Amino acid sequence: LQYELGIITEMGFAGYFLIVEEFVAWARDNDVPVGCRGSGTASLVAFCIGITELDPIKYDLLFERLLNPERVSLPDFDIDFCMERRGRVLAHVADLYGHDAVSQIATFGTMAARAVVRDVARVQDKAFGLADRLSKMIPAEIGMTLAKAVAQEADLADFIARNEDAQEIMDMAYKLEGTVRNVGKHAGGVVIAPTRLTDFVPLYADHAGGTVVSQFDLYDVEEAGLVKFDFLGLRTLTIIDWAVNAINAERAQHGEDAIDIEKVPLDDALTYEFLKRAETTAVFQLESSGMKELVARLKPDSIEDIIALVALFRPGPLQSGAVDDYVERKHGRQPVRYPHPRLASALGSTYGVMLYQEQVMTMAQVLAGFTLGEADLLRRAMAKKKPEEMTRMRATFLEGTTREGVEARVANEIFDQVEKFAGYAFNKAHAAGYALLAFRTAFLKAHCPGHFMAAVLSADMDKIEKVVPLVDEVRRMGLEVLPPDVNRSNFRFRATAQGIRYGLGAVRGVGAGPVEVLVRERGEAGPYTDLDDFCMRVDARRVNKRLLEALIRAGALDCFGANGEPIDETRARLLDELPDAVQGAEQSARDAELDIDDMFGGVPAPSKITRVRKVRPLSMHERLDGERETLGLFLTGHPVDEHLEEIRSFCPTPISALRPADTIQTAAGVVVSNRTRRGRRGPMGFVEVDDKSGRIEANLFGEVYERNRAKLDKHAILVIEGVVQMDEFTRGHKLRAERVMTLGEARERHAGRVVLRVAQKATNGDLIGELKRILGRHRNAAGCGVVVNYSAPGANGTVALGDAWRVDAADALLDELRRALGENAVALDYGA
């Protein structure tokens, strides 16, 4: 401790430590979740004054990774705050040190390949469709440039060559690409000046955020003599805070003590049993598919193992064999070996495998007598890999090992090994900070899965692409996902005794303002009784017709269904009643505003506005489409439900039963995710299909991809033929596609006929004419034949229509025929 204090004061950073300590302490005292990552975790002084939570001595963290007396550099504390309350800390710092002395730091956005094409097209007043098409032909890859896109995308080059407007756009775009487009704010950087900021840097007013921002970026502010502090917003802290608050509210109702997440034991047995199953979706740092595989192999049983996981799951250790060595040695399948006996203490926690930068430094100290400051310089030199510097460092290292009595041959071998490793070594202080949060999220998921997953869903509910896999995970965990409900839901997701109730804020187009209005009204005047009551009680200016329609399609008004009424009938009826209800509520509001009384005095009490009419129930397809449009997923069913029996006619093996084999197999299901990537041999497509029994990813390469790229839409039902293989990365199965069909194409290939069952009593009116019109709209000479099974009292007959009446047996045709003839009067015959 005295050693650290001496270096801190000698280097002039005592004030820096005290400033960080002050705002971290203020955050804790004011219920703002806060944590520290980065090299600052290695400081015993920071631990003692409450900046960090991990004891650096216990975890072998080295202070010289933060401050090195032999290399003057600024300290690095990455301070994380809850996303919701980070602004309160910034406001506190500005109040404390003066608003004219505190600002955030500017960043400069440049014109990237896609953006510059859109900007130039807009300024040149080109058609939006042209700009959209041209920009989308440029691959959405990091580091992509216009020149690179034109060189590797033949379609793009050809389109530009044939279109004069596109050429004009590109001529200007080439000149502007890479120039500064806009000014933004650094995600967490804040400067605190000893006097007025304008004594050091120019400022500009960020009107959107209501703050001032330096016009210098983070590098220039340091050159100007200011010190940067990192105030980072971390979603994981917000998730932990929401989950713990919900858990403690429930525990309080049962008379139980609150839990303190910062004091949960880091050796909790249930948490490690949970981790060993690798069910780590939504667990901080451990949720990717590759990481899950590593967790399953490593089977962590201590916080040191979690720290190692963070460091191991990187390209260097994965490619070098360090991962395999660590796993095999941990489980006793390989003996633990050390490069030199003196390194046993430094490498003991990692079974002789060098993982961390701190271990490089300790090695230099133990074997060559380096100070830790000198050892840090060696580590940095190895990471940079400059030949002349490495030659000099090797000579210094060998001089030291000779003095320490280490054989020259062994010392050279160790230096060679460490030199290769140092380029990808991970800072253990960083890994330890990550691991602490990983453990806490794992603890919450293991002990309180409902509350934890509700918090995770709430944190990501504005990102539909993240909500969908999280809902899948909730279902996999055996928890029910309850639909949104205006009488039960709040803005965020919440855990209930039955499962997890959907948050109203996750319905597309429904913001915090409208939800606040309807939840407040519900709390003041009780639950809503029906659509009329709902429309009368909420402010039509905040909850408009478009929003109400979204709530109906999402299922949030299913609570207004009559006893025993199926939800398809409820939603169809509510959509039909909606215009009347909105109009009546608006009229009632105008009357109240104008003080229009009835003849006996007083504003008339609201009466039933909507008129009950007979309406056709929604089809399952319409209901699920409505949920997908408003929630981004299917909540009350699955798209394959209505097709599953049909699919099994030509695809009898469910996805869960597919096994690797050299023969062609078939998988059919709905596309739940799709992505494209460019490889050495051109573009490739990857689609994951789900048939309720399981999921499998199909890989499309070369000509197969080019032929079928237009079919790979999300939520489409596809039938894919190919070879099932073992996926070495995920340890699951994958399908190398050879043929891809839409459901309609599969019907044309496998189904012999569309069979219609018509009874004599149903042929009254214009049924025959209606059939002709429906079939006529879907004619396809290469499609399926049509057969009519006609029944009358005492007689039955089958009429096969001629080839002129062959049809495209798509869902659109089948839906129309079922509406005309009845749900059970239409079938596909796969036996002919």
C-alpha positions, 0 to 999 in steps of 0.5 A, a space after each residue: 500500500 505504501 509503495 502504491 501511495 508513493 508512486 501515485 503521489 510522486 507521479 502527481 495523480 493523487 487528485 485524480 484518484 480522489 476525484 474518481 473516489 468522490 463520484 464513485 462514492 456519491 453514486 453508491 450513496 445515491 443508489 446509482 449502480 456503479 462498477 469499475 473495470 480496466 487496469 484500475 482494478 489492479 490498484 490496492 489504493 483504489 480497492 481500499 478507498 472504494 473505487 473497485 470491489 476486487 482485492 488485487 492481492 487475492 487475484 494477483 493483479 499488478 499495480 504497474 498495469 495501471 501506473 508504471 513509474 518507468 513510463 509516464 502515462 495517465 491512469 485508466 479507470 473505466 467506471 461503469 454506471 447504470 444506463 438509467 442513472 448515469 446522467 445523475 452522476 454527470 450532473 453531480 460532477 458538473 454541479 460540484 466542479 462548475 458547469 464551466 469546468 466540465 464537459 463531454 468530449 467530441 467525436 467526429 463521424 466520417 462519411 462511410 461507403 453506404 452513407 456517402 452514397 445516400 448523402 450525395 444522392 439526396 443533395 443531387 436530388 436523385 430518386 430515393 429508390 435509386 439511392 436506396 438500391 445503390 447503397 444496399 448493393 454495397 456490403 455492410 462490412 466493417 472497413 468497406 470502401 467504395 473502391 473495394 465494393 465496386 471491385 468485389 461486387 460484380 452486380 454493383 459495378 454493372 449497375 453503375 456502368 449502365 446507369 448515368 445517375 448512379 455514375 454521377 452519384 459515385 463520381 462525387 461519392 469517391 471525392 467525399 468518402 472518409 471526410 468528416 460528416 458530423 460531430 458526436 459525443 464520446 460514449 463515456 469520456 468527460 473532462 474536468 478542467 482546473 479552471 474554465 474549460 475555455 482556457 484549454 479547449 474550444 466548446 460547442 453547444 449540444 442542443 439535443 443533449 442540453 450540454 456543452 462538448 469539447 471541440 477537441 477529441 479524446 486525443 487532443 484534449 490530453 494534448 491540451 493538458 486535460 485529463 479524461 475520466 470515463 463515465 460509461 453506461 453499462 446495460 448489465 448494471 441496469 439489468 442487475 439493478 432492475 432484477 434485484 429491485 424486483 426480487 427484493 420487492 417480492 421478498 419484502 412481501 413475504 417478510 424475507 431479507 433483501 439480497 445485496 448483490 455485492 455481497 453474494 458469495 463468489 463460491 455459490 454452489 448453485 451458480 457453478 452447477 448452473 454454469 456447468 450446464 452452459 445455459 448462459 444466454 444473457 449472462 454477461 460475457 458468456 452468452 455467445 455460442 462459441 463461449 457456451 461451447 467453451 463453458 461446457 468444456 471447461 466446467 467452471 467451479 471458481 471465480 478464477 475459472 470465470 476470469 480465465 474464460 474471459 481471457 481464453 475466448 479470444 482468437 490468440 488462445 483459441 488458435 494457439 492451443 492454450 484453450 485445449 491445454 487449460 481444459 485438459 489440465 484442469 480436468 486432469 487429462 494432461 499433466 500440469 507443466 511449467 516452463 521453469 520450476 520458478 514459475 509454478 506460483 505465477 502460473 499455478 492458477 492457470 495450470 501452467 498455461 500463460 494467459 495474462 499480461 500480468 503473468 508475462 510481467 511476473 515471469 520477467 521479474 522472477 526469472 530475470 530480476 526485472 522490476 515490475 515497471 521494467 517488466 511492463 515495458 517488456 510486455 509492451 515491446 513484445 505486443 508491438 513486435 518491433 524487431 530492433 526493440 525485441 533484439 534489445 529486450 532479448 539481450 536485456 532479458 538474457 543478461 538478467 536470467 544469467 544473473 539469476 542462474 537460469 540456463 541460457 538455452 532454457 531462457 531463450 526458449 521461454 523468451 520465444 514462447 512468451 514473445 508469441 504469447 504476449 501479442 494476444 495476452 489479456 489484461 487480468 485486471 480487465 478479465 477480473 472486472 468482467 468476471 465479477 459481473 459475469 458471476 453476478 448475472 449467472 447468480 441471478 439467472 440461477 437463483 431468480 430466473 424469472 426476475 432476471 430474464 424479465 430485466 434482460 428483456 426490458 433492457 433490450 425491448 427496443 431491439 426486436 432482433 434481441 427480444 426474439 432469441 431471449 423469448 426463446 430462451 425463456 421458453 427453453 427455461 420452462 417459463 411461460 411468456 404471457 402476452 401484453 395486457 392493458 390490465 396487467 402489464 407495465 411498461 417493462 417486462 415483469 416476472 409473475 407467478 405464472 411466468 413473464 408478463 410482456 411489457 407494453 413498451 415492447 409493442 412496436 410504436 408504443 412509447 413510454 408516454 402512452 403507457 404511463 397514461 394508461 397505467 396511471 389511469 388503471 391505478 387510479 380508477 381500476 381495470 378497464 372493462 371493455 374497448 369503450 371504457 378503455 377509449 373513454 378513459 385514456 387521452 386520445 391525443 396520447 393513445 391514438 387509433 394507430 396505437 390502439 390497433 397495434 395493441 389489439 394485434 399484439 393481444 394486449 386487449 384480449 382481456 376484453 374478450 367475452 367468456 369462452 370467446 376464442 382470441 381470433 374472434 376477440 381480435 377480429 371483433 375489436 378491430 371492427 369496433 375500433 373506429 366506433 369506439 375511437 369516434 365516440 370517445 373523441 366526441 365525448 371528450 369534445 362535449 366535455 371540453 365544451 361543457 355540453 350538458 344533457 337536458 337534465 344537467 351534467 355531462 352525459 354518462 358514457 354509454 355503449 358506443 360500439 355496435 356489435 356486428 358479425 365479423 369473420 374471425 382472424 385466420 391463424 395466419 392473420 393473427 400470427 402476422 399481427 403479432 409479428 408486426 407488433 411484437 417482432 415474434 409469434 407469441 400465441 402460436 407458431 407459423 408451422 402449426 397450420 402446416 405441420 401435418 402437411 409438411 410431414 407428408 413430404 418431410 417426415 423427419 423433424 429437425 430434432 431427429 436429423 443426424 449427420 449422414 452422407 445422404 440427402 435429407 430434408 428439413 422444413 420450417 420457418 426462417 428465424 434468422 438469416 445472414 450473408 457473408 462474403 468468403 473467398 469464393 463469393 457470397 454465402 447465405 446462412 438461414 436458421 429454420 425452426 419446426 417447433 421440434 428444433 432448429 438447424 442452420 442451413 449453409 448456402 454456397 455458390 450457385 445454390 445461394 445465387 439461385 435461392 437468395 430471394 427466398 431467404 426472407 425471415 419468417 418464410 417457410 422453407 423446405 431445404 434438401 441437403 447433407 446434414 453435418 456436424 458443426 465443429 464450432 457449436 457441436 450441433 448440426 448444420 445442413 449444407 443446402 443443395 436445394 431450397 423450396 418455398 412451401 408453394 414450390 414443395 407443394 408443386 413438387 410433392 402434392 398431386 392435387 388440390 381437393 375441394 369437398 363441395 356439398 349440394 346444399 352449399 352450391 346455392 347462389 354463386 358458389 360455382 362462379 366464385 370458385 371459377 374466379 378464385 381458381 382463375 386468379 391463381 392459375 399456373 400451368 405448371 401447378 397442381 391439379 384440382 379435384 372436386 369431391 361433390 356430395 348430394 343425398 344418395 350420391 357422391 362424385 369426383 370431378 377432376 378439372 382439366 389442365 387449364 385449371 391447374 393452380 399455384 397451391 400457395 397459402 393465398 389460394 388455400 385461404 380464399 378457398 377455405 373462406 368460400 367453402 369452409 375451413 375443412 373443405 380444402 385439402 392437399 393430396 400428397 398420395 397422387 
